[in-house]
Amino acid sequence: MTAPLPGRPVRGSRTGRPIMAILDLLGRRWTLRVLWELRGDPVPTFRALQQRCDGVSSSVLTERLTELREAAIVERTDRGYQLTGQGRTLLATLAPLEEWAGGWSW
């Protein structure tokens, strides 16, 4: 499976509009958790990232990392797995959602 990217058909859009591509990617199991766990310093190993994402199988984590790397949101460097500039911008864009969720009440 390839990463949903702008210009490619994705779930909900045959045209691959950029907003639909990112919503498709973010809507996949464990994607948001992986991004959340990479919000700080690089995570040195696959195993360490898997432990941070308690419960994710190695096959799903591999799939998500592959998709996020194809989308240029995550990279693997000599320091470990980390967000790219695009990835940091994406998380900054989601920050208001975190703030909203903190005040969410019934």
N, CA, C and O atoms as a printed pandas DataFrame, in Angstrom:
     atom_number atom_name residue_name chain_id  residue_number  x_coord  y_coord  z_coord
0              1         N          MET        A               1    0.846   -1.177    0.000
1              2        CA          MET        A               1    0.000    0.000    0.000
2              3         C          MET        A               1    0.893    1.242    0.000
3              4         O          MET        A               1    1.909    1.283    0.693
4              5         N          THR        A               2    0.514    2.225   -0.763
5              6        CA          THR        A               2    1.291    3.455   -0.804
6              7         C          THR        A               2    0.599    4.528    0.017
7              8         O          THR        A               2   -0.601    4.461    0.281
8              9         N          ALA        A               3    1.373    5.505    0.407
9             10        CA          ALA        A               3    0.845    6.595    1.223
10            11         C          ALA        A               3   -0.133    7.432    0.412
11            12         O          ALA        A               3    0.068    7.643   -0.784
12            13         N          PRO        A               4   -1.192    7.909    1.062
13            14        CA          PRO        A               4   -2.068    8.851    0.375
14            15         C          PRO        A               4   -1.312   10.167    0.205
15            16         O          PRO        A               4   -0.836   10.747    1.182
16            17         N          LEU        A               5   -1.208   10.625   -1.012
17            18        CA          LEU        A               5   -0.486   11.860   -1.315
18            19         C          LEU        A               5   -1.331   12.733   -2.219
19            20         O          LEU        A               5   -2.151   12.223   -2.982
20            21         N          PRO        A               6   -1.143   14.049   -2.144
21            22        CA          PRO        A               6   -1.894   14.940   -3.039
22            23         C          PRO        A               6   -1.690   14.536   -4.497
23            24         O          PRO        A               6   -0.583   14.197   -4.916
24            25         N          GLY        A               7   -2.772   14.579   -5.251
25            26        CA          GLY        A               7   -2.713   14.245   -6.668
26            27         C          GLY        A               7   -3.015   12.787   -6.975
27            28         O          GLY        A               7   -3.233   12.431   -8.133
28            29         N          ARG        A               8   -3.030   11.942   -5.956
29            30        CA          ARG        A               8   -3.379   10.528   -6.137
30            31         C          ARG        A               8   -4.796   10.303   -5.629
31            32         O          ARG        A               8   -5.211   10.945   -4.665
32            33         N          PRO        A               9   -5.532    9.416   -6.251
33            34        CA          PRO        A               9   -6.841    9.072   -5.692
34            35         C          PRO        A               9   -6.676    8.515   -4.276
35            36         O          PRO        A               9   -5.782    7.709   -4.018
36            37         N          VAL        A              10   -7.541    8.950   -3.368
37            38        CA          VAL        A              10   -7.520    8.498   -1.982
38            39         C          VAL        A              10   -8.937    8.212   -1.541
39            40         O          VAL        A              10   -9.887    8.491   -2.272
40            41         N          ARG        A              11   -9.087    7.655   -0.344
41            42        CA          ARG        A              11  -10.431    7.422    0.177
42            43         C          ARG        A              11  -11.179    8.744    0.214
43            44         O          ARG        A              11  -10.702    9.710    0.810
44            45         N          GLY        A              12  -12.324    8.796   -0.405
45            46        CA          GLY        A              12  -13.148    9.996   -0.385
46            47         C          GLY        A              12  -12.876   10.991   -1.497
47            48         O          GLY        A              12  -13.570   12.004   -1.598
48            49         N          SER        A              13  -11.876   10.725   -2.340
49            50        CA          SER        A              13  -11.567   11.674   -3.409
50            51         C          SER        A              13  -10.841   10.975   -4.549
51            52         O          SER        A              13   -9.729   10.474   -4.376
52            53         N          ARG        A              14  -11.463   10.946   -5.689
53            54        CA          ARG        A              14  -10.797   10.371   -6.861
54            55         C          ARG        A              14   -9.740   11.310   -7.429
55            56         O          ARG        A              14   -8.850   10.880   -8.162
56            57         N          THR        A              15   -9.841   12.599   -7.088
57            58        CA          THR        A              15   -8.900   13.572   -7.620
58            59         C          THR        A              15   -7.650   13.711   -6.762
59            60         O          THR        A              15   -6.643   14.249   -7.223
60            61         N          GLY        A              16   -7.698   13.242   -5.536
61            62        CA          GLY        A              16   -6.539   13.358   -4.655
62            63         C          GLY        A              16   -6.293   14.776   -4.177
63            64         O          GLY        A              16   -5.149   15.215   -4.060
64            65         N          ARG        A              17   -7.375   15.486   -3.902
65            66        CA          ARG        A              17   -7.205   16.833   -3.360
66            67         C          ARG        A              17   -6.343   16.756   -2.099
67            68         O          ARG        A              17   -6.499   15.824   -1.311
68            69         N          PRO        A              18   -5.441   17.711   -1.894
69            70        CA          PRO        A              18   -4.525   17.646   -0.754
70            71         C          PRO        A              18   -5.218   17.444    0.603
71            72         O          PRO        A              18   -4.747   16.656    1.423
72            73         N          ILE        A              19   -6.315   18.140    0.840
73            74        CA          ILE        A              19   -6.998   17.983    2.123
74            75         C          ILE        A              19   -7.510   16.560    2.299
75            76         O          ILE        A              19   -7.463   16.013    3.400
76            77         N          MET        A              20   -7.997   15.963    1.223
77            78        CA          MET        A              20   -8.488   14.589    1.317
78            79         C          MET        A              20   -7.337   13.614    1.535
79            80         O          MET        A              20   -7.490   12.626    2.254
80            81         N          ALA        A              21   -6.200   13.878    0.929
81            82        CA          ALA        A              21   -5.037   13.004    1.105
82            83         C          ALA        A              21   -4.559   13.023    2.552
83            84         O          ALA        A              21   -4.278   11.967    3.120
84            85         N          ILE        A              22   -4.460   14.212    3.160
85            86        CA          ILE        A              22   -3.968   14.257    4.543
86            87         C          ILE        A              22   -4.998   13.689    5.502
87            88         O          ILE        A              22   -4.629   13.048    6.486
88            89         N          LEU        A              23   -6.283   13.907    5.240
89            90        CA          LEU        A              23   -7.306   13.311    6.101
90            91         C          LEU        A              23   -7.285   11.792    6.005
91            92         O          LEU        A              23   -7.480   11.105    7.008
92            93         N          ASP        A              24   -7.053   11.266    4.818
93            94        CA          ASP        A              24   -6.939    9.824    4.643
94            95         C          ASP        A              24   -5.748    9.307    5.454
95            96         O          ASP        A              24   -5.876    8.326    6.186
96            97         N          LEU        A              25   -4.609    9.953    5.329
97            98        CA          LEU        A              25   -3.418    9.514    6.050
98            99         C          LEU        A              25   -3.607    9.596    7.563
99           100         O          LEU        A              25   -3.296    8.646    8.281
100          101         N          LEU        A              26   -4.115   10.727    8.047
101          102        CA          LEU        A              26   -4.301   10.894    9.486
102          103         C          LEU        A              26   -5.385    9.985   10.049
103          104         O          LEU        A              26   -5.382    9.687   11.243
104          105         N          GLY        A              27   -6.303    9.547    9.212
105          106        CA          GLY        A              27   -7.383    8.685    9.665
106          107         C          GLY        A              27   -7.013    7.211    9.769
107          108         O          GLY        A              27   -7.829    6.401   10.207
108          109         N          ARG        A              28   -5.819    6.860    9.382
109          110        CA          ARG        A              28   -5.398    5.460    9.456
110          111         C          ARG        A              28   -5.000    5.104   10.884
111          112         O          ARG        A              28   -4.439    5.916   11.619
112          113         N          ARG        A              29   -5.311    3.854   11.251
113          114        CA          ARG        A              29   -5.000    3.380   12.610
114          115         C          ARG        A              29   -3.566    3.703   12.988
115          116         O          ARG        A              29   -2.639    3.454   12.217
116          117         N          TRP        A              30   -3.391    4.249   14.156
117          118        CA          TRP        A              30   -2.100    4.510   14.786
118          119         C          TRP        A              30   -1.329    5.687   14.211
119          120         O          TRP        A              30   -0.307    6.063   14.786
120          121         N          THR        A              31   -1.757    6.284   13.116
121          122        CA          THR        A              31   -0.983    7.381   12.526
122          123         C          THR        A              31   -0.834    8.545   13.489
123          124         O          THR        A              31    0.276    9.033   13.702
124          125         N          LEU        A              32   -1.931    8.994   14.073
125          126        CA          LEU        A              32   -1.853   10.133   14.979
126          127         C          LEU        A              32   -1.025    9.803   16.215
127          128         O          LEU        A              32   -0.305   10.662   16.722
128          129         N          ARG        A              33   -1.118    8.583   16.701
129          130        CA          ARG        A              33   -0.318    8.195   17.865
130          131         C          ARG        A              33    1.167    8.229   17.533
131          132         O          ARG        A              33    1.965    8.708   18.338
132          133         N          VAL        A              34    1.547    7.736   16.377
133          134        CA          VAL        A              34    2.951    7.761   15.959
134          135         C          VAL        A              34    3.427    9.210   15.886
135          136         O          VAL        A              34    4.497    9.533   16.402
136          137         N          LEU        A              35    2.659   10.072   15.263
137          138        CA          LEU        A              35    3.036   11.481   15.180
138          139         C          LEU        A              35    3.168   12.096   16.567
139          140         O          LEU        A              35    4.108   12.847   16.830
140          141         N          TRP        A              36    2.239   11.783   17.441
141          142        CA          TRP        A              36    2.273   12.317   18.799
142          143         C          TRP        A              36    3.548   11.879   19.522
143          144         O          TRP        A              36    4.181   12.683   20.206
144          145         N          GLU        A              37    3.916   10.633   19.375
145          146        CA          GLU        A              37    5.108   10.117   20.060
146          147         C          GLU        A              37    6.395   10.677   19.476
147          148         O          GLU        A              37    7.439   10.622   20.127
148          149         N          LEU        A              38    6.342   11.210   18.273
149          150        CA          LEU        A              38    7.525   11.798   17.647
150          151         C          LEU        A              38    7.584   13.310   17.815
151          152         O          LEU        A              38    8.430   13.964   17.206
152          153         N          ARG        A              39    6.706   13.870   18.628
153          154        CA          ARG        A              39    6.616   15.320   18.755
154          155         C          ARG        A              39    7.833   15.954   19.416
155          156         O          ARG        A              39    8.070   17.148   19.232
156          157         N          GLY        A              40    8.600   15.202   20.171
157          158        CA          GLY        A              40    9.767   15.754   20.859
158          159         C          GLY        A              40   11.056   15.346   20.178
159          160         O          GLY        A              40   11.194   15.432   18.958
160          161         N          ASP        A              41   11.987   14.904   20.986
161          162        CA          ASP        A              41   13.279   14.454   20.473
162          163         C          ASP        A              41   13.114   13.201   19.622
163          164         O          ASP        A              41   12.120   12.487   19.751
164          165         N          PRO        A              42   14.086   12.931   18.751
165          166        CA          PRO        A              42   14.022   11.709   17.943
166          167         C          PRO        A              42   13.912   10.464   18.826
167          168         O          PRO        A              42   14.467   10.416   19.924
168          169         N          VAL        A              43   13.204    9.483   18.341
169          170        CA          VAL        A              43   13.098    8.191   19.028
170          171         C          VAL        A              43   14.137    7.286   18.382
171          172         O          VAL        A              43   14.066    7.026   17.181
172          173         N          PRO        A              44   15.114    6.796   19.170
173          174        CA          PRO        A              44   16.290    6.159   18.590
174          175         C          PRO        A              44   16.055    4.876   17.797
175          176         O          PRO        A              44   16.763    4.626   16.821
176          177         N          THR        A              45   15.083    4.063   18.187
177          178        CA          THR        A              45   14.911    2.773   17.513
178          179         C          THR        A              45   13.439    2.480   17.251
179          180         O          THR        A              45   12.542    3.062   17.861
180          181         N          PHE        A              46   13.228    1.562   16.328
181          182        CA          PHE        A              46   11.879    1.086   16.024
182          183         C          PHE        A              46   11.232    0.536   17.291
183          184         O          PHE        A              46   10.080    0.842   17.598
184          185         N          ARG        A              47   11.981   -0.272   18.015
185          186        CA          ARG        A              47   11.462   -0.908   19.242
186          187         C          ARG        A              47   11.039    0.136   20.268
187          188         O          ARG        A              47   10.001   -0.007   20.914
188          189         N          ALA        A              48   11.843    1.184   20.417
189          190        CA          ALA        A              48   11.502    2.248   21.373
190          191         C          ALA        A              48   10.212    2.948   20.952
191          192         O          ALA        A              48    9.370    3.261   21.795
192          193         N          LEU        A              49   10.057    3.192   19.661
193          194        CA          LEU        A              49    8.832    3.818   19.172
194          195         C          LEU        A              49    7.641    2.885   19.376
195          196         O          LEU        A              49    6.558    3.329   19.758
196          197         N          GLN        A              50    7.839    1.618   19.125
197          198        CA          GLN        A              50    6.763    0.648   19.325
198          199         C          GLN        A              50    6.336    0.609   20.795
199          200         O          GLN        A              50    5.144    0.507   21.087
200          201         N          GLN        A              51    7.282    0.688   21.709
201          202        CA          GLN        A              51    6.946    0.693   23.135
202          203         C          GLN        A              51    6.171    1.949   23.519
203          204         O          GLN        A              51    5.253    1.888   24.337
204          205         N          ARG        A              52    6.533    3.073   22.938
205          206        CA          ARG        A              52    5.800    4.315   23.218
206          207         C          ARG        A              52    4.362    4.237   22.719
207          208         O          ARG        A              52    3.457    4.821   23.315
208          209         N          CYS        A              53    4.164    3.523   21.640
209          210        CA          CYS        A              53    2.832    3.356   21.048
210          211         C          CYS        A              53    2.228    2.051   21.559
211          212         O          CYS        A              53    1.871    1.178   20.768
212          213         N          ASP        A              54    2.115    1.917   22.866
213          214        CA          ASP        A              54    1.693    0.642   23.449
214          215         C          ASP        A              54    0.557   -0.009   22.691
215          216         O          ASP        A              54   -0.509    0.572   22.492
216          217         N          GLY        A              55    0.818   -1.210   22.283
217          218        CA          GLY        A              55   -0.219   -1.988   21.643
218          219         C          GLY        A              55   -0.153   -2.072   20.133
219          220         O          GLY        A              55   -0.855   -2.894   19.544
220          221         N          VAL        A              56    0.661   -1.258   19.482
221          222        CA          VAL        A              56    0.734   -1.327   18.028
222          223         C          VAL        A              56    1.589   -2.523   17.620
223          224         O          VAL        A              56    2.651   -2.761   18.195
224          225         N          SER        A              57    1.127   -3.259   16.639
225          226        CA          SER        A              57    1.902   -4.403   16.151
226          227         C          SER        A              57    3.055   -3.889   15.302
227          228         O          SER        A              57    3.002   -2.781   14.768
228          229         N          SER        A              58    4.086   -4.694   15.184
229          230        CA          SER        A              58    5.248   -4.284   14.390
230          231         C          SER        A              58    4.874   -4.108   12.921
231          232         O          SER        A              58    5.417   -3.233   12.248
232          233         N          SER        A              59    3.959   -4.924   12.421
233          234        CA          SER        A              59    3.582   -4.790   11.009
234          235         C          SER        A              59    2.821   -3.493   10.754
235          236         O          SER        A              59    3.052   -2.840    9.736
236          237         N          VAL        A              60    1.924   -3.108   11.650
237          238        CA          VAL        A              60    1.184   -1.856   11.479
238          239         C          VAL        A              60    2.128   -0.664   11.641
239          240         O          VAL        A              60    2.041    0.300   10.881
240          241         N          LEU        A              61    3.025   -0.723   12.623
241          242        CA          LEU        A              61    3.971    0.375   12.803
242          243         C          LEU        A              61    4.869    0.525   11.580
243          244         O          LEU        A              61    5.137    1.643   11.139
244          245         N          THR        A              62    5.329   -0.581   11.036
245          246        CA          THR        A              62    6.145   -0.533    9.822
246          247         C          THR        A              62    5.371    0.119    8.690
247          248         O          THR        A              62    5.907    0.962    7.969
248          249         N          GLU        A              63    4.115   -0.267    8.532
249          250        CA          GLU        A              63    3.269    0.295    7.475
250          251         C          GLU        A              63    3.079    1.801    7.664
251          252         O          GLU        A              63    3.203    2.571    6.712
252          253         N          ARG        A              64    2.777    2.217    8.898
253          254        CA          ARG        A              64    2.564    3.642    9.154
254          255         C          ARG        A              64    3.840    4.442    8.928
255          256         O          ARG        A              64    3.798    5.516    8.327
256          257         N          LEU        A              65    4.969    3.933    9.400
257          258        CA          LEU        A              65    6.230    4.643    9.199
258          259         C          LEU        A              65    6.562    4.758    7.719
259          260         O          LEU        A              65    7.053    5.794    7.269
260          261         N          THR        A              66    6.300    3.710    6.969
261          262        CA          THR        A              66    6.543    3.752    5.525
262          263         C          THR        A              66    5.690    4.831    4.879
263          264         O          THR        A              66    6.188    5.620    4.076
264          265         N          GLU        A              67    4.407    4.871    5.224
265          266        CA          GLU        A              67    3.507    5.876    4.661
266          267         C          GLU        A              67    3.933    7.289    5.057
267          268         O          GLU        A              67    3.943    8.196    4.224
268          269         N          LEU        A              68    4.282    7.471    6.320
269          270        CA          LEU        A              68    4.678    8.794    6.791
270          271         C          LEU        A              68    6.007    9.236    6.189
271          272         O          LEU        A              68    6.227   10.427    5.971
272          273         N          ARG        A              69    6.881    8.289    5.922
273          274        CA          ARG        A              69    8.139    8.627    5.258
274          275         C          ARG        A              69    7.882    8.985    3.792
275          276         O          ARG        A              69    8.454    9.950    3.284
276          277         N          GLU        A              70    7.030    8.220    3.111
277          278        CA          GLU        A              70    6.672    8.537    1.721
278          279         C          GLU        A              70    6.044    9.919    1.616
279          280         O          GLU        A              70    6.242   10.626    0.627
280          281         N          ALA        A              71    5.284   10.302    2.640
281          282        CA          ALA        A              71    4.604   11.595    2.653
282          283         C          ALA        A              71    5.527   12.717    3.145
283          284         O          ALA        A              71    5.100   13.866    3.254
284          285         N          ALA        A              72    6.777   12.390    3.439
285          286        CA          ALA        A              72    7.781   13.365    3.903
286          287         C          ALA        A              72    7.385   14.034    5.214
287          288         O          ALA        A              72    7.665   15.214    5.429
288          289         N          ILE        A              73    6.729   13.269    6.090
289          290        CA          ILE        A              73    6.310   13.772    7.393
290          291         C          ILE        A              73    7.229   13.236    8.489
291          292         O          ILE        A              73    7.449   13.899    9.502
292          293         N          VAL        A              74    7.757   12.044    8.282
293          294        CA          VAL        A              74    8.681   11.408    9.232
294          295         C          VAL        A              74    9.935   11.004    8.471
295          296         O          VAL        A              74    9.882   10.660    7.290
296          297         N          GLU        A              75   11.055   11.054    9.166
297          298        CA          GLU        A              75   12.306   10.589    8.570
298          299         C          GLU        A              75   13.080    9.757    9.581
299          300         O          GLU        A              75   12.883    9.866   10.791
300          301         N          ARG        A              76   13.958    8.932    9.054
301          302        CA          ARG        A              76   14.856    8.129    9.897
302          303         C          ARG        A              76   16.251    8.677    9.668
303          304         O          ARG        A              76   16.767    8.646    8.551
304          305         N          THR        A              77   16.859    9.182   10.740
305          306        CA          THR        A              77   18.208    9.727   10.659
306          307         C          THR        A              77   19.121    8.902   11.555
307          308         O          THR        A              77   18.690    7.909   12.141
308          309         N          ASP        A              78   20.364    9.308   11.661
309          310        CA          ASP        A              78   21.270    8.590   12.552
310          311         C          ASP        A              78   20.870    8.759   14.015
311          312         O          ASP        A              78   21.334    8.003   14.869
312          313         N          ARG        A              79   20.019    9.737   14.317
313          314        CA          ARG        A              79   19.520    9.946   15.687
314          315         C          ARG        A              79   18.245    9.164   15.966
315          316         O          ARG        A              79   17.829    9.045   17.119
316          317         N          GLY        A              80   17.620    8.628   14.917
317          318        CA          GLY        A              80   16.398    7.850   15.094
318          319         C          GLY        A              80   15.260    8.382   14.243
319          320         O          GLY        A              80   15.475    9.105   13.270
320          321         N          TYR        A              81   14.059    8.015   14.623
321          322        CA          TYR        A              81   12.860    8.471   13.918
322          323         C          TYR        A              81   12.494    9.852   14.432
323          324         O          TYR        A              81   12.498   10.100   15.637
324          325         N          GLN        A              82   12.177   10.750   13.502
325          326        CA          GLN        A              82   11.795   12.091   13.902
326          327         C          GLN        A              82   10.902   12.717   12.843
327          328         O          GLN        A              82   10.828   12.249   11.706
328          329         N          LEU        A              83   10.231   13.777   13.242
329          330        CA          LEU        A              83    9.402   14.524   12.309
330          331         C          LEU        A              83   10.289   15.358   11.393
331          332         O          LEU        A              83   11.331   15.864   11.808
332          333         N          THR        A              84    9.867   15.491   10.161
333          334        CA          THR        A              84   10.524   16.408    9.230
334          335         C          THR        A              84    9.988   17.813    9.517
335          336         O          THR        A              84    9.149   17.990   10.401
336          337         N          GLY        A              85   10.462   18.787    8.787
337          338        CA          GLY        A              85    9.895   20.133    8.903
338          339         C          GLY        A              85    8.415   20.128    8.602
339          340         O          GLY        A              85    7.633   20.791    9.283
340          341         N          GLN        A              86    8.022   19.370    7.568
341          342        CA          GLN        A              86    6.596   19.221    7.228
342          343         C          GLN        A              86    5.829   18.608    8.384
343          344         O          GLN        A              86    4.718   19.034    8.700
344          345         N          GLY        A              87    6.425   17.604    9.013
345          346        CA          GLY        A              87    5.774   16.934   10.135
346          347         C          GLY        A              87    5.579   17.864   11.321
347          348         O          GLY        A              87    4.529   17.847   11.963
348          349         N          ARG        A              88    6.593   18.679   11.614
349          350        CA          ARG        A              88    6.470   19.641   12.719
350          351         C          ARG        A              88    5.394   20.684   12.411
351          352         O          ARG        A              88    4.638   21.087   13.295
352          353         N          THR        A              89    5.336   21.111   11.157
353          354        CA          THR        A              89    4.295   22.057   10.756
354          355         C          THR        A              89    2.912   21.430   10.904
355          356         O          THR        A              89    1.971   22.081   11.358
356          357         N          LEU        A              90    2.798   20.170   10.521
357          358        CA          LEU        A              90    1.527   19.463   10.667
358          359         C          LEU        A              90    1.101   19.408   12.127
359          360         O          LEU        A              90   -0.053   19.698   12.442
360          361         N          LEU        A              91    2.011   19.043   13.021
361          362        CA          LEU        A              91    1.656   18.979   14.444
362          363         C          LEU        A              91    1.289   20.358   14.983
363          364         O          LEU        A              91    0.382   20.478   15.807
364          365         N          ALA        A              92    1.975   21.385   14.533
365          366        CA          ALA        A              92    1.628   22.746   14.956
366          367         C          ALA        A              92    0.218   23.105   14.497
367          368         O          ALA        A              92   -0.517   23.801   15.198
368          369         N          THR        A              93   -0.143   22.631   13.330
369          370        CA          THR        A              93   -1.489   22.864   12.808
370          371         C          THR        A              93   -2.538   22.154   13.653
371          372         O          THR        A              93   -3.659   22.642   13.798
372          373         N          LEU        A              94   -2.173   21.001   14.212
373          374        CA          LEU        A              94   -3.100   20.233   15.045
374          375         C          LEU        A              94   -3.139   20.717   16.493
375          376         O          LEU        A              94   -4.014   20.296   17.249
376          377         N          ALA        A              95   -2.216   21.589   16.899
377          378        CA          ALA        A              95   -2.132   22.059   18.287
378          379         C          ALA        A              95   -3.451   22.650   18.794
379          380         O          ALA        A              95   -3.829   22.371   19.932
380          381         N          PRO        A              96   -4.162   23.447   18.004
381          382        CA          PRO        A              96   -5.448   23.957   18.509
382          383         C          PRO        A              96   -6.443   22.833   18.837
383          384         O          PRO        A              96   -7.285   22.988   19.721
384          385         N          LEU        A              97   -6.346   21.728   18.141
385          386        CA          LEU        A              97   -7.221   20.595   18.450
386          387         C          LEU        A              97   -6.879   20.023   19.823
387          388         O          LEU        A              97   -7.774   19.655   20.584
388          389         N          GLU        A              98   -5.589   19.949   20.140
389          390        CA          GLU        A              98   -5.173   19.474   21.472
390          391         C          GLU        A              98   -5.702   20.413   22.554
391          392         O          GLU        A              98   -6.188   19.963   23.592
392          393         N          GLU        A              99   -5.603   21.719   22.306
393          394        CA          GLU        A              99   -6.106   22.694   23.266
394          395         C          GLU        A              99   -7.611   22.551   23.438
395          396         O          GLU        A              99   -8.118   22.571   24.559
396          397         N          TRP        A             100   -8.319   22.407   22.336
397          398        CA          TRP        A             100   -9.762   22.216   22.400
398          399         C          TRP        A             100  -10.099   20.962   23.188
399          400         O          TRP        A             100  -10.989   20.981   24.038
400          401         N          ALA        A             101   -9.391   19.868   22.908
401          402        CA          ALA        A             101   -9.672   18.598   23.587
402          403         C          ALA        A             101   -9.451   18.711   25.091
403          404         O          ALA        A             101  -10.170   18.096   25.879
404          405         N          GLY        A             102   -8.445   19.508   25.488
405          406        CA          GLY        A             102   -8.184   19.696   26.918
406          407         C          GLY        A             102   -9.349   20.332   27.651
407          408         O          GLY        A             102   -9.532   20.074   28.840
408          409         N          GLY        A             103  -10.133   21.144   26.990
409          410        CA          GLY        A             103  -11.284   21.780   27.598
410          411         C          GLY        A             103  -12.605   21.109   27.302
411          412         O          GLY        A             103  -13.664   21.591   27.703
412          413         N          TRP        A             104  -12.534   19.990   26.594
413          414        CA          TRP        A             104  -13.743   19.275   26.193
414          415         C          TRP        A             104  -14.436   18.701   27.411
415          416         O          TRP        A             104  -13.819   17.991   28.206
416          417         N          SER        A             105  -15.660   18.992   27.553
417          418        CA          SER        A             105  -16.421   18.420   28.681
418          419         C          SER        A             105  -17.826   18.090   28.222
419          420         O          SER        A             105  -18.311   18.593   27.209
420          421         N          TRP        A             106  -18.444   17.256   28.974
421          422        CA          TRP        A             106  -19.810   16.822   28.641
422          423         C          TRP        A             106  -20.780   17.730   29.286
423          424         O          TRP        A             106  -21.988   17.549   29.139
